[in-house]
């Protein structure tokens, strides 16, 4: 493992355009459970509460679950070592961009500036009528679904619900950054959520070296991954950061 870690660190250190693609696994160490699997959030909550039609048709029920999941629980999570190292790498000029499937805002909170939130963020709200935007700081989260201060219509957390498309800007930026990459690191994602899972494939097809950090093999491991590190995110990034610091 030490030899493989050194090889990965050397590739990262020599990279000209390094990008990272993150999933739920990187935030798991901040206490945020993954959605899928026997211990996932979907074992406790019906995924239909996150369907956009349900949010409009059964707003109170849907909002109750959203509030519990994303604002009472996940909203209290803090960045972990893995998030902090990625922010450090961007600050040093090693990392060009983070493309994330996560909506928890932890990359930004850790200090990353170039973050493409492919599925949006819990940190913003948008009016379903007049499209006014609000930051979370401007909203008082209560048991009642939030309303627009301008037109009193229903606000929606600005993340992608089931039944909604990926925001065009996020899709375009993700494609642009991934295809420019000479090194692309996959962290904490199984590669099962489409269309997000195409992002590392775009990078691979454009000639990037693929480094994968996942405790268990993913859809990518035997297909596009060049170097596989079967470790948790913070452990792998901690070791890589230590090696890079001494190169």
C-alpha positions in Angstrom: 0.0 0.0 0.0 2.9 2.4 0.8 4.2 1.9 -2.7 0.8 2.6 -4.3 0.3 5.7 -2.1 3.7 7.1 -3.1 2.9 6.5 -6.8 -0.5 8.3 -6.4 1.1 11.2 -4.5 3.8 11.6 -7.3 1.1 11.7 -10.0 -0.9 14.3 -8.0 2.2 16.4 -7.4 3.1 16.4 -11.1 -0.4 17.2 -12.2 -1.1 20.3 -14.3 -4.9 20.2 -13.9 -6.1 18.1 -11.0 -9.8 17.8 -10.3 -11.7 15.8 -7.7 -15.2 14.1 -7.8 -16.8 13.5 -4.5 -19.8 11.6 -3.2 -21.4 10.7 0.1 -18.4 8.7 1.3 -16.3 11.9 2.0 -19.0 13.3 4.3 -19.7 10.1 6.1 -16.8 10.8 8.4 -18.5 14.1 9.3 -21.4 12.0 10.7 -23.6 12.3 7.6 -25.0 8.8 6.7 -25.1 7.7 3.0 -28.5 7.5 1.4 -28.3 4.0 0.1 -27.5 0.7 1.8 -28.9 -1.0 4.9 -27.8 1.9 7.2 -28.7 4.6 4.7 -31.2 7.4 5.1 -33.6 5.7 2.7 -33.9 2.8 5.2 -35.6 5.4 7.5 -37.2 7.8 5.1 -39.2 7.0 2.0 -37.3 8.4 -1.0 -40.6 9.8 -2.3 -40.4 12.7 0.2 -37.7 14.0 -2.1 -39.8 13.9 -5.3 -40.5 17.3 -6.6 -44.2 16.4 -7.2 -44.5 15.3 -3.6 -43.0 18.6 -2.4 -45.8 20.4 -4.3 -48.6 18.0 -3.6 -47.8 16.9 0.0 -45.7 19.9 1.1 -46.1 19.6 4.8 -45.2 15.9 4.9 -42.3 16.4 2.5 -41.0 19.5 4.3 -41.1 17.6 7.7 -38.7 15.0 6.4 -36.5 17.5 4.6 -36.2 19.6 7.7 -35.3 16.6 9.8 -32.7 15.2 7.4 -31.0 18.3 6.0 -31.5 21.1 8.6 -31.9 19.4 12.0 -29.3 16.7 11.5 -27.0 17.2 8.5 -27.0 20.9 8.9 -25.0 20.5 12.1 -22.2 18.5 10.4 -18.7 20.1 10.1 -15.9 19.5 7.5 -13.6 16.6 8.3 -9.9 16.1 7.5 -10.6 15.1 3.9 -12.5 18.3 3.2 -9.8 20.4 4.8 -7.0 18.8 2.8 -8.8 19.4 -0.4 -9.2 23.1 0.6 -5.5 23.2 1.4 -4.6 21.7 -2.0 -6.7 24.3 -3.8 -5.1 27.1 -1.7 -1.6 25.8 -2.7 -2.6 25.6 -6.4 -2.5 21.8 -6.6 -6.2 21.4 -7.0 -8.2 23.2 -9.7 -11.8 22.2 -8.8 -14.0 20.0 -6.7 -17.1 18.5 -8.4 -19.4 17.2 -5.8 -22.6 15.2 -5.7 -23.1 16.3 -2.1 -25.5 19.0 -1.1 -24.1 19.6 2.4 -21.9 22.6 1.6 -18.9 21.1 3.5 -16.4 21.7 0.7 -17.2 25.4 0.7 -17.2 25.5 4.5 -13.8 23.9 4.6 -12.4 26.7 2.3 -12.6 25.4 -1.3 -13.5 28.2 -3.7 -14.1 26.4 -6.9 -16.8 23.9 -6.1 -19.3 22.7 -8.6 -22.4 21.4 -6.7 -23.8 19.1 -9.3 -27.0 18.4 -7.3 -27.3 21.9 -5.8 -27.1 22.8 -2.1 -29.1 22.9 1.1 -27.5 26.3 1.7 -29.8 28.2 -0.7 -33.6 28.4 -1.3 -35.5 29.5 -4.5 -39.0 30.7 -4.8 -41.2 28.3 -6.7 -43.2 31.3 -8.1 -41.0 34.4 -8.6 -37.6 32.5 -8.6 -36.2 34.9 -5.9 -33.1 33.4 -4.3 -32.3 33.3 -0.5 -29.4 32.1 1.4 -30.0 29.8 4.4 -29.0 32.7 6.7 -32.0 34.7 5.4 -34.4 31.9 6.2 -35.8 30.9 9.6 -36.2 27.1 9.6 -39.4 26.1 11.3 -41.9 23.2 11.2 -43.8 25.2 8.5 -42.6 25.1 4.9 -40.7 28.4 4.2 -42.4 31.1 2.2 -41.0 33.8 -0.1 -40.6 37.2 1.5 -41.6 38.9 -1.8 -44.6 37.0 -3.0 -45.4 34.6 -0.1 -45.1 31.6 -2.4 -43.5 28.3 -1.4 -39.7 28.2 -1.2 -37.8 25.1 -2.3 -34.3 24.1 -1.1 -32.0 24.7 -4.0 -31.0 21.1 -4.5 -32.1 18.6 -7.2 -35.2 16.7 -6.2 -36.2 13.5 -7.9 -38.0 14.5 -11.1 -35.9 17.6 -11.7 -33.0 18.0 -14.2 -29.4 18.8 -13.4 -28.9 22.6 -13.5 -27.4 23.4 -16.9 -24.6 25.6 -15.4 -23.5 22.8 -13.1 -23.6 20.2 -15.9 -21.6 22.4 -18.2 -19.0 23.3 -15.6 -18.6 19.7 -14.5 -18.0 18.6 -18.1 -15.6 21.4 -18.8 -13.4 20.8 -15.7 -13.4 17.0 -16.0 -12.4 17.1 -19.7 -9.6 19.5 -18.9 -8.2 17.2 -16.2 -4.9 15.4 -16.5 -5.5 13.8 -13.1 -8.9 13.1 -11.6 -9.5 11.7 -8.1 -12.8 9.9 -7.3 -13.6 10.0 -3.6 -16.4 8.2 -1.8 -18.9 7.5 -4.6 -20.1 4.2 -5.9 -20.8 5.5 -9.4 -24.4 4.4 -9.4 -26.1 7.8 -9.6 -26.7 9.1 -13.1 -25.9 11.4 -14.8 -23.3 12.4 -12.2 -21.5 9.1 -12.6 -20.4 10.1 -16.1 -18.1 12.8 -14.8 -15.1 10.6 -14.1 -15.7 8.8 -17.5 -15.4 12.2 -19.3 -12.1 12.7 -17.5 -10.8 9.3 -18.4 -11.9 9.6 -22.1 -10.0 12.9 -22.2 -6.8 11.3 -21.1 -6.8 11.8 -17.3 -5.2 9.5 -14.9 -7.9 8.2 -12.5 -7.1 7.8 -8.8 -10.0 6.2 -6.8 -10.4 6.5 -3.0 -13.2 4.2 -1.8 -13.2 1.6 1.0 -15.0 -0.8 -1.3 -14.8 -1.3 -5.0 -17.2 0.8 -7.1 -18.6 0.8 -10.6 -15.3 2.6 -11.6 -12.7 0.3 -10.0 -12.4 -2.3 -12.7 -13.4 -0.1 -15.6 -11.6 3.3 -15.6 -9.5 3.4 -12.4 -5.7 3.5 -12.8 -4.8 3.6 -9.0 -7.2 2.2 -6.5 -6.8 3.1 -2.8 -9.2 1.0 -0.6 -9.2 3.5 2.2 -11.5 6.0 3.9 -11.3 9.5 2.5 -9.5 11.1 5.4 -7.0 8.3 5.8 -6.1 8.3 2.1 -5.9 12.0 1.8 -4.0 12.4 5.0 -1.4 9.9 3.8 -1.2 11.4 0.4 -0.8 14.9 1.8 2.0 13.8 4.0 3.9 12.2 1.2 3.3 15.3 -1.1 4.6 17.6 1.6 7.9 15.7 1.5 8.4 15.4 -2.2 
